[in-house]
Amino acid sequence: MKIAVTSVSGQLGAAIANQLIKTIGKEHVVGIARTPEKAQHLGIEVRKGDYNSREQFNDALVGIDAVLLVSGMDAPDKRIEQHRNVIEAAKQNKVAKIVYTSIIGAEKGSAFSPIVQSNRQTETDIKNSGLDFVIGRNSIYIKPDLEYIDTYVKEGEIRNSAGTGKCTYTSRQALAIAYTQMLTEEKHNGNTYNLAGEAITQAELANYINTVYGTNLSYNAISIDAYTKERQDALGEFLGTVIGGIYESMHNGAYDIKSDYEKAAGVPHPSALELIKAYKAIFN
Ligand SMILES: NC(=O)c1ccc[n+]([C@@H]2O[C@H](COP(=O)([O-])OP(=O)(O)OC[C@H]3O[C@@H](n4cnc5c(N)ncnc54)[C@H](OP(=O)(O)O)[C@@H]3O)[C@@H](O)[C@H]2O)c1
């Protein structure tokens, strides 16, 4: 059996590849990367695969039984076509199963919705492919919030537009455990899972960070427009709009969803406090 993981040079792809290696052994895991040299540290065979190239995926998926497709990072319309390159190459190579990392959230009502729509289109393309499939809808990573701790401390607050909207934060490591089961166990075929953790507000996030880091942060809500403008000024138009849209979605309750994590992973999702402690153990 050979299972391939795309975008294996990235953090999510690498976390899933490492969890697969632990579970089924490195001889059964193939990495695919736009930049293969960035994935050599994994110690597995790495093949070249840029989502823009159907030809590269025709070669990269030779002899593969199941492929994990990590969703792309480009603008929504472009992503749909990029994902189709992988799906069509999988069909051509008679890959039996495709597992896709989609996203939670609403298709309407926020600046993040176009990205959700593009993920839903790929879900439909995969369901129509005739291959066995499993779809995971990833919740929001907690890591970017925790990478901002120094800024929060400097400013004395966590400030965004989520208000009292809850977020079911997850981590790439938690997702890797779920995707490994979804790839290797047939019982998941045909399912779409919300891969999400405990639902917490931003005020609760501030309290948990205070507990783990000994900080004294409070949470302050600002308007959706003001926060999006702040992020656009800091990160540029595309990324700033995406981040603004994520907190707008949180505000709207789009991330306060029922999780299927335990069904997918076979173990409970770590609590928000456990996610923060795990991050501190690795990065501090
Ligand atoms: N749930 C969330 O909170 C959240 C937050 C951010 C992102 N995401 C999603 O998470 C996924 C990736 O996350 P990550 O943590 O692994 O991000 P990451 O560490 O930034 O890695 C991004 C990966 O995408 C690859 N990539 C970009 N363009 C590509 C292309 N044209 N063809 C092939 N590979 C390409 C990069 O390859 P190179 O090494 O060649 O650059 C890299 O491996 C994406 O689906 C993204 O949309 C989710």
The ligand as an SDF file (V2000), in Angstrom:
LIG
                    3D

 48 52  0  0  0  0  0  0  0  0999 V2000
   -7.8180   26.1230    9.2420 N   0  0  0  0  0  0  0  0  0  0  0  0
   -7.0590   27.1900    9.3070 C   0  0  0  0  0  0  0  0  0  0  0  0
   -7.0330   27.9440   10.2860 O   0  0  0  0  0  0  0  0  0  0  0  0
   -6.1520   27.4920    8.1870 C   0  0  0  0  0  0  0  0  0  0  0  0
   -5.2530   28.5590    8.2730 C   0  0  0  0  0  0  0  0  0  0  0  0
   -4.3630   28.7480    7.2230 C   0  0  0  0  0  0  0  0  0  0  0  0
   -4.3830   27.9030    6.1300 C   0  0  0  0  0  0  0  0  0  0  0  0
   -5.2920   26.9040    6.0900 N   0  0  0  0  0  0  0  0  0  0  0  0
   -5.3100   25.9350    5.0010 C   0  0  0  0  0  0  0  0  0  0  0  0
   -4.4100   24.9140    5.3930 O   0  0  0  0  0  0  0  0  0  0  0  0
   -3.7600   24.3570    4.2470 C   0  0  0  0  0  0  0  0  0  0  0  0
   -2.2400   24.3990    4.3020 C   0  0  0  0  0  0  0  0  0  0  0  0
   -1.8690   24.6870    5.5410 O   0  0  0  0  0  0  0  0  0  0  0  0
   -0.3970   24.5830    6.0670 P   0  0  0  0  0  0  0  0  0  0  0  0
   -0.5220   24.7590    7.5040 O   0  0  0  0  0  0  0  0  0  0  0  0
    0.2890   23.3610    5.5660 O   0  0  0  0  0  0  0  0  0  0  0  0
    0.2390   25.8910    5.3670 O   0  0  0  0  0  0  0  0  0  0  0  0
    1.7620   26.1750    5.0960 P   0  0  0  0  0  0  0  0  0  0  0  0
    2.6170   25.5900    6.1470 O   0  0  0  0  0  0  0  0  0  0  0  0
    1.8480   27.6360    4.8170 O   0  0  0  0  0  0  0  0  0  0  0  0
    2.0640   25.3720    3.7450 O   0  0  0  0  0  0  0  0  0  0  0  0
    1.4850   25.7190    2.5500 C   0  0  0  0  0  0  0  0  0  0  0  0
    1.7840   24.6010    1.5860 C   0  0  0  0  0  0  0  0  0  0  0  0
    1.0700   24.8320    0.3690 O   0  0  0  0  0  0  0  0  0  0  0  0
    1.9730   24.5120   -0.6630 C   0  0  0  0  0  0  0  0  0  0  0  0
    1.5650   25.1130   -1.9270 N   0  0  0  0  0  0  0  0  0  0  0  0
    1.2680   26.4020   -2.1760 C   0  0  0  0  0  0  0  0  0  0  0  0
    0.9820   26.5480   -3.4820 N   0  0  0  0  0  0  0  0  0  0  0  0
    1.1060   25.3330   -4.0530 C   0  0  0  0  0  0  0  0  0  0  0  0
    0.9580   24.8390   -5.3820 C   0  0  0  0  0  0  0  0  0  0  0  0
    0.6530   25.6520   -6.4040 N   0  0  0  0  0  0  0  0  0  0  0  0
    1.1460   23.5330   -5.6000 N   0  0  0  0  0  0  0  0  0  0  0  0
    1.4810   22.6980   -4.5980 C   0  0  0  0  0  0  0  0  0  0  0  0
    1.6480   23.0900   -3.3230 N   0  0  0  0  0  0  0  0  0  0  0  0
    1.4690   24.4050   -3.0630 C   0  0  0  0  0  0  0  0  0  0  0  0
    3.2940   25.0370   -0.1870 C   0  0  0  0  0  0  0  0  0  0  0  0
    4.3480   24.5380   -0.9750 O   0  0  0  0  0  0  0  0  0  0  0  0
    5.8270   25.2470   -1.0260 P   0  0  0  0  0  0  0  0  0  0  0  0
    6.5920   24.6240    0.1230 O   0  0  0  0  0  0  0  0  0  0  0  0
    6.3500   24.8860   -2.3570 O   0  0  0  0  0  0  0  0  0  0  0  0
    5.6260   26.7260   -0.8390 O   0  0  0  0  0  0  0  0  0  0  0  0
    3.2680   24.4710    1.2210 C   0  0  0  0  0  0  0  0  0  0  0  0
    3.6070   23.1150    1.2250 O   0  0  0  0  0  0  0  0  0  0  0  0
   -4.3140   25.1110    3.1320 C   0  0  0  0  0  0  0  0  0  0  0  0
   -5.3870   24.3270    2.7510 O   0  0  0  0  0  0  0  0  0  0  0  0
   -4.8570   26.3930    3.6990 C   0  0  0  0  0  0  0  0  0  0  0  0
   -5.8900   26.8560    2.8880 O   0  0  0  0  0  0  0  0  0  0  0  0
   -6.1280   26.6780    7.1000 C   0  0  0  0  0  0  0  0  0  0  0  0
  1  2  1  0
  2  3  2  0
  2  4  1  0
  4  5  1  0
  4 48  2  0
  5  6  2  0
  6  7  1  0
  7  8  2  0
  8  9  1  0
  8 48  1  0
  9 10  1  0
  9 46  1  0
 10 11  1  0
 11 12  1  0
 11 44  1  0
 12 13  1  0
 13 14  1  0
 14 15  2  0
 14 16  1  0
 14 17  1  0
 17 18  1  0
 18 19  2  0
 18 20  1  0
 18 21  1  0
 21 22  1  0
 22 23  1  0
 23 24  1  0
 23 42  1  0
 24 25  1  0
 25 26  1  0
 25 36  1  0
 26 27  1  0
 26 35  1  0
 27 28  2  0
 28 29  1  0
 29 30  1  0
 29 35  2  0
 30 31  1  0
 30 32  2  0
 32 33  1  0
 33 34  2  0
 34 35  1  0
 36 37  1  0
 36 42  1  0
 37 38  1  0
 38 39  2  0
 38 40  1  0
 38 41  1  0
 42 43  1  0
 44 45  1  0
 44 46  1  0
 46 47  1  0
M  CHG  2   8   1  16  -1
M  END
$$$$
